[in-house]
């Protein structure tokens, strides 16, 4: 009986040790937007979430590619770097990957901001 109890206790301890401690956050962006500018950002697609082990924020990079009406194929890069337990510093940049021969590329619109995290 004692052996069965010890075995059950050790299995329970192993189960606790392997329990998932990840935390999912909703990410809210506060960054300026120029009128009539195009931003290839995750936030224009809807709610953005991220999951981190033990809830500790880690740097993130999102890349979004799209053909834009200027005749060019663009990549938007969003870089998030933790600045405290509830916020990231946000940087957005764009790169033209290719253009049609007669394209007139739009002006690039880099920006900086803050991303705040909220537990879901």
SULHU-V729561 format. One record per helix or strand of 3 or more residues. SS is the DSSP state (2 for helix, 1 for strand). FROM is the first residue (numbers start at 0). LEN is the number of residues. If there is no record, write none. Layout:
BEGIN
ss;from;len
SS;FROM;LEN
SS;FROM;LEN
END
This chain:
BEGIN
ss;from;len
2;1;16
1;21;10
2;41;4
1;47;6
1;59;9
1;71;11
1;86;13
1;110;9
END
